[in-house]
Amino acid sequence: MRKILIIGAGRSASSLIKYLLDKSETERLFVTIADLSEDLAKKKTQNHKNSRAISFDVFNAEQRKHEIKNSDIVISMLPAHMHIEVAKDCIFYKKHMVTASYISAEMQALDAVAKENNIVLMNEIGLDPGIDHMSAMKIMDNIKSEGGNIILFESFCGGLVAPESDTNLWNYKFTWNPRNVVLAGQGGAAKFVQEGTYKYIPYHKLFRRTEFLEVEGFGRFEAYANRDSLKYREIYGLEHAQTCYRGTIRRVGFSKAWDVFVQLGMTDDTFIVDDSETMSNREFVNLFLPYHPTDSVEIKFRHQLRIDQDDVIWDKLLELDLFSKTTVSGLKNATPAQMLEKILADKWTLQPEDKDMIVMYHKFGYEMNGEEKQIDSTMVCLGDDQTYTAMAKTVGLPVAIAAVKILNGEISTPGVQLPITKEVYDPILKELEEYGVVFKEFEVPYFGYNYSM
C-alpha cells in the first residue's frame, strides 16, 4: 500500500479524504489523517479499513518528521504559513507534497533544492487558486496553438449560497472563512491593467466599481476587483495582453450594501474596541456615528450614509439586527472587523439543510487572422450537503487527484509547481467533470473591457 499523509482535517478536506478512501483499493492507498483534533480526524475516516486517524501537532518536529518519513506523499491542508517546515521535511526525506495554498516567497525559495532532489511541490491546486489556473490555461493554450493572440483576460470566482438556500435579502451566507469575507480587499489598492492602462482602485472605492455577469440558468451576478491581478500576466504569459483583471463574484446588490460597512469603518481590523464584550449591536454601530442629543441611532445612520428609509439597503441592514439593544458580542478586546463578523455570523451561517454554490467565469478576448473574437467559460458547482460542500469539492478534489497522479508518475515535473501545464491540467480537469465540475464554453461578440470598471 502507498501511504498518503493528510495534514489538516478541516471542512475543505472532506471531499479530498472521501476521494482517496474511495480509490484506496484500486490505487493501493493507505491514508493517514492528521489533525490537532484526533476526534475530527477519526470522524473523517468513517472507520475505513485503509485509514488511520492521529492527533498531530505540526510544530512537534519529532512527530512531523516521523510521519513524513513514513509516507510516500504529503498533502498539507494547513494555513499557508505552516507549509514551509513540512515542505523542507518532504525534500529532506524525498517525499512529494501537494497544497492548495498560494506560493509564498519562502516556498518559492525551495524550488532549486526540490528540483535537485527530484521532488514535486505542487501548490495552488484547489479552487482559486487552482481550478481557475487550469481552466484558464487550457483555453489560452488552445487559442495560442491555433495562432491566436490573447488581448483580454478576465476571471471571476465566488463562493455563494445555492439558489434553494438563498433566503435573505443579501443573497449571501458564509460558505468559507467569514474573517476573509469581512477583510476582503484590504491591504492595498486593487491593481489591474485595462486597455493597456494600469488601473488602481483604493479600498474605500472597491465595492462601488463592479462588473455584471450573466450565467445561464443562474441569473445575474456582480464582481468586484481582487487585490492584485497584475501578477497573473507573467504567470499566464499575458505580458502583452491589453486587459488582465480578476474579481470576486457576489449577487447583484451585495457590494453596494457592503460598502456601507466600509465607509463607516466597521471592517477595520487595526484597533481594539474598549468594552467590546459587553457592547450591543446598537452600541457598536453608534461608535461610528456623530453625537446628537436627540436623534436616534437609526436616524443618524441613515443621514450619515444618505440611505432612504424605503431603500432596500436599509431593509438589508435591519435584517441583520444591526440596531438590536439586546444582542451582545461577548468578544473581549475585539476589533471592529471581529465584531462585525460576529453580527454577520449570527445571520449568515449556513443552516444544516443549506447548500452552497461555486461560480467561476472566464473571459478571453483574442485576435486571430486579423479578427477580434471572444470566448466565455462558466462553471457552477453545487454542494451536496454540509459535509460535501461545493467549496470542499472544488478545493479538495483537485488536490486529491493531483496527489494520486504524482504517485503514479503521471505528473512528474520536479520543483515548486503551479498547475498551469498540460501535464497537470488536462487529466485533472477531465476527471473533475465526473464530479460535477464542468466548464461550458461559448463564443460571444468581442466587446473589449467593461465600462463599469
Buried (B, 14 or more C-beta within 10 A) or exposed (E): EBBBBBBBBBBBBBBBBBBBBEBBEEBEBBBBBBBEEBEBBBBBBEEBEBBBBBBBEBEEEEBBBEBBBEBBBBBBBBEBEBBBBBBBBBBBBEBBBBBBBEBBEBBEEBBEBBBEBEBBBBBBBBBBBBBBBBBBBBBBBEBEEEEBEBBBBBBBBBBBBBEEBBEBBBBBBBBBBBBEBBBBBBEEBBBBBBEEEEBEBEBEBBBBBBBEBEBEEBEEBBBBBBBBBBEBBEBBBBEEBBBBBBBBBBBBBBBBBBBBBBBBBBBBBEEEBEEBEEBBBBBBBBBBBEEEEEBEBBEBBBEBBEBEEEBEBBEBBEEBBBBBEEBBBEBEEBBBBBBBBBBBBBBBEBEEEBBBBBBBBBBBBBBEEEEBBBBBBBBBBBBBEBEBBBBBBBBBBBBBBBBBBBBEEEBEEBBBBBBBBEBBBBBBBEBBEEBBBEBEBEEEEBEBBBEEB
